[in-house]
Amino acid sequence: MSEHTNSAAAAAAPVDVVVIGAGPVGLACALEVQRRGLRVAVVDKGALVNSLVGYPTNMEFFSTPELLEIGGYPFPTAHYKPLREDALDYYRRVAQSEKLTLRLYERVLRLEGEPGAYEVVTDKGRLATRFVIIATGFFDVPNRLGVPGEEAAHLSYYYKEPYAHVGQHVVVVGAKNSAAKAALQLVRAGAQVTLVVRGAAVSESVKYWIRPDLLNRIAEGRIRALFHTTIQRIGPAGVEVLTPDGPETLPADFIYALTGYRPDYSLLAALGVACQEDAARTPTHDAETFETNRPGVYVAGTVCGGLNTSRWFIENGRHHAAVIAARIAASQG
């Protein structure tokens, strides 16, 4: 049986390290661990690089290819900044080349046992391990609106592409890069777009080549923007908002609430990882070794920043892999 497999049976034997999360940082951790002669299995509740699968079609990364590379593998692309599809192919090829043991579509439920003798309990069984690396990112848990009606079928926290929305009223909620890019794509594909922003303006953090484009489309009236405005309720065909001029109901065939994402704190708790009482609810860990309050359990990548999801990206988070792998290998004497 191939080492590169989705079969839980293939990784049923005890391993040295379980990596939770098959994103770029999780894969980087697995590569570094395996190259030190340790047995490793990668577990993910979704697909390989599941967050990238959920990204918008043909999304362009803000980083250049060399900043997204892992394991020393060159990232070939015809674009100065790679697209989502380039990255999906790249990380798949790396995982296959290294013959990583992958347990995909397998949800981690909790962590049992003691340091050096842990068991990762999943919805498909148990996996004995000595160490655990949590590299779960944040893209799977959206910051919800918290208003009546937000379970409506025409509301989504994830934007894919604009082509289904020709001639439709679309409300986009948010003021940062994701909302800005979605609003621009939607209006150019023939949608009637209203941008709802809680603050006073489009965020200054929106990339320098995107923000002027959006502001110009707002100025010329192609995109209606409502600032200092909050969502009050989602109705079957409209969105009730509160503007500085009072309440208003916006026509909405579709709604994209692109309000950001957060780590899965329920999973961290189930794994025994405490969080600090700071504004970012930062997972408790040593800033140099990335080991958490639970001995032998590490965090890597974006999850290290808690709610501060802009602190760690693939570009800098991938370097956690070498630090953690070296620490684990050194502990084995």
Secondary structure, DSSP 8 states (H G I E B T S, - for coil): --SS---GGGG-S-EEEEEE--SHHHHHHHHHHHHTT--EEEE-SSSTTHHHHHS-TT-B-SS-GGGT--TT-----SSSS-BHHHHHHHHHHHHHHTT-EEE-S--EEEEEEETTEEEEEETTEEEEEEEEEE---STTSB----STTTT-TTEES----SGGGTT-EEEEE-SSHHHHHHHHHHHHTT-EEEEE-SSSSS-TTS-TTTHHHHHHHHHTTSEEEE-S-EEEEE-SSEEEEEETTEEEEEE-SEEEE---B---HHHHHHTT--B-SSTT--B-B-TTT-BBSSTTEEE-GGGGGTT-TTS--HHHHTTHHHHHHHHHHHHT-
